[in-house]
């Protein structure tokens, strides 16, 4: 049987890597760049308080919900073709978001942008893996890929602030358009035609992707409407019930379909299940924390968007330094100690953050201490959690394990943001009704939401302690993630 053409490697592979990294940079950037723009978007488009979270949630839910489907689509329909179409769609939806004239317009465009990102990101990574030979060459390429992901997060908070303050929040999305056009133009000439289908008899589990994403959206929508309609209202209970039912249907479908989107058997591996549950709980906390902190520094402390971006920048460096130290130590003492310690440190940072928030505060006393400790906890958790969730599994499950981990993070963040935002909104309304000033009511809302996050972080530590089995592991065992 002849060897598949996909195994050929291009002579200009490093240029291809640069091109693909540029596309991945857009995906990562759009997760973080929007945070500091939220208050400006809320003012201009008159967002209701409980709807603002959907600017983030709409993107992360479709991104997480369709990520596994995106990887399969690339294998089935051709990686080059899918990549070019996905980048085009991502750029178009970025343009539509920037042109938005209402909150509903933004939310729909962001959801479609997340869907495009879910298809683009795994397609790009699969091209990288196919173009670089296994060993040092591929490791170097994946090192560049990981650096782009970290760099996108760091640049995102700063760039988002600068664009919002000196141009408009809309430029956080307009900037993707020329970059996307550039990527598509070069991709059509640079990506070899042999990057095509794997010629496998494979079917897309579209029903699984739709039921999972629709179920999560219904659940999150119900939770986000609870502060307005009441937790016991028929509409809230209907959406939450429908969401849970769709998720049950998804699980049943995955257990019966011949080629499932997510092979449930992977969760029989103890560390895979424990690692994903731990990350799910951590993500529930972190997405909401950054959301609250962004609103606090801009609406209470009065920071401009650019200054807000600078305020978050130290977090990136703390995470990077801590992660580098953990990567050297896991080979000596294993990853479980860091997985348990990380969420505990994270919960301590959240507790300090909640209790130092006040009206008329300043960065070094009321923001930085809690943010620095939270970032330290994140650094302890990320590498160790990735190792736990992806190492020690059969090779044919490695790609699935990475995709599931990414999905856990995005889905956990979306659900956590919905729950903690609902807690914030309910508390805020109660304090306003009691005659407290708006700023004071906001502070109490943030504090109550973050206190729930403290509980979730401690829950993650308990899961890691009870479920994870320790293992000393070399960093080369980390499975590259799709996003």
HELIX and SHEET records of a PDB file:
HELIX    1   1 UNK A    5  UNK A    7  5                                   3    
HELIX    2   2 UNK A   13  UNK A   32  1                                  20    
HELIX    3   3 UNK A   35  UNK A   37  5                                   3    
HELIX    4   4 UNK A   38  UNK A   45  1                                   8    
HELIX    5   5 UNK A   54  UNK A   77  1                                  24    
HELIX    6   6 UNK A   79  UNK A   98  1                                  20    
HELIX    7   7 UNK A  103  UNK A  131  1                                  29    
HELIX    8   8 UNK A  136  UNK A  166  1                                  31    
HELIX    9   9 UNK A  171  UNK A  190  1                                  20    
HELIX   10  10 UNK A  206  UNK A  229  1                                  24    
HELIX   11  11 UNK A  234  UNK A  256  1                                  23    
HELIX   12  12 UNK A  264  UNK A  268  5                                   5    
HELIX   13  13 UNK A  270  UNK A  295  1                                  26    
HELIX   14  14 UNK A  296  UNK A  300  3                                   5    
HELIX   15  15 UNK A  305  UNK A  333  1                                  29    
HELIX   16  16 UNK A  336  UNK A  356  1                                  21    
HELIX   17  17 UNK A  363  UNK A  366  1                                   4    
HELIX   18  18 UNK A  368  UNK A  390  1                                  23    
HELIX   19  19 UNK A  395  UNK A  397  5                                   3    
HELIX   20  20 UNK A  398  UNK A  433  1                                  36    
HELIX   21  21 UNK A  438  UNK A  467  1                                  30    
HELIX   22  22 UNK A  475  UNK A  477  5                                   3    
END                                                                             
